[in-house]
């Protein structure tokens, strides 16, 4: 997770950066979000996680993204997790994104949601997640 946090900071920065985490059904997106927040905090980056109230673009913008960007001062990263947050039409909200999958029923390497993700994380072994390099980066 530390390597993903470093990648996120290098690619997206920490100036009120909003990150989206989505994944296959059955993946523990909250656990992944908390692990990413922990890795960012260990790098002395102020970060917090939030569950997406809905995969709806307007709801996410109004209830999650705008409050984070308008009420905070200084640097910070908000990690938003939820199924559907990397759907077409919604994924543009995120400065950086992560798709989470496990061994069973992986999406094909060229699925649009995987191509759109900044990174892909394999959590087949939840205690030892690993970066999957079959994305389009």
N, C-alpha and C positions, 0 to 999 in steps of 0.2 A: 504494500500500500504506500510505503514511503516513496518508491520509484514513481508510482502514479501521481502522487502529490507533487513531486518535483517536476514531472512532466506538465501537469496542470499549471503550476506557477510559471514555468518557462514559456508555455504557449499562450496562456490567458491572463497572466498577472493576478494581482490581488486587490485591484482598485474596484471594490464593490462588485466583484465577479460572482455571477450566478451560474451554477453547474446543475445539469440535469442527469439523473441516474434512472435508467429504465432497464428492464430485463425480462427474461422468459418467466412465464408463470411458474411458481415454485421456488424462485430465487428470493432470498431474504434481502430485499433492497435496503431496508432500514439498517441492517447489520453492516452492509457495504458502505452506506453513507456515513455511519458512525465511525467506521474504521478509517475512511478517508478524512473525516474531520479530525480524528485523533492524530493521523499522520501530519496533517497541515498544522495543527496546534503544536506538535512536537518540533516543527520547523519555525515556531514562533509566528505563525500566520493565524490571525484571528479567523475562526471558521465555526459555523454551526450548521446543523441539519434541520430540514423541515419536510414533513410528509406533504405531498401534493394533495390538496383537497379534492382535486378533480383533474382529468387530463384535458379539460376545456381551456383553450387559449385565453379567452377573456378572463376567466376565473383565476387562472394562474397569474396572469399579468396584474390584475387588480388586487388579489388577496395575498400574493407572495412576492412577486418581483418588485412592483412599485413601492410597497412599504419598506422593503429591504434597502432599495436604492435611495429612497427619499428620507428615511429617518436616521440612517447611520452616518457617522462622520469618520473619515479616514478609511484605511484599507480594511478589507474583510471579504470573506468568501461564504456564500450561502449554497449549501448542497441540498438540492430538492430531489426527493426520490418518490417514484410512483410509476405504476404500470401505465403506459400511454404517453409519458412525458417526452418521448422521442418520436412521437407520431408526426407524420407530415403536417405542416401547418403550425405545429407547436414547437418543434425543435429549434426554431430560430430565436426563441427566448434565451437559450443557453449560450454562454460564451465558450463553454467546454462541456463535453458530455461523455457518459460512460454507459456502455451496454453490458449487462451482466448475464451470463449464461452458464448452464451446467451441461454435463455430458449427454444426458438424455434429450433427444429431439432438438439438437442444436439447429439454429437457423443456418441456411446456406450462406456461404461466405459473401455472396453478392446481394443478399437481401437489403433493400433500401434502408432499413433502420440500422443495420450494421455498418453500411457504407457511410451513413450520416454521423455515426458516433466518432468522437475524438479518440476513444480507446475502447477495447473490449477486454472484459475480465472474466476468466473461467473460475467458477467457484465449485467445481466438481468436488473438491476437498475444501470445505468452508474454512478449515483451520489454516490452509495454505493456498490462498487464492493466487492465481498467476495471470500475468498479462498475456493475452492471446494476440498474436501478430497477423491474423488473417483479415484485418480490416483494410480499408482502402487508403490509409495514410501514406 
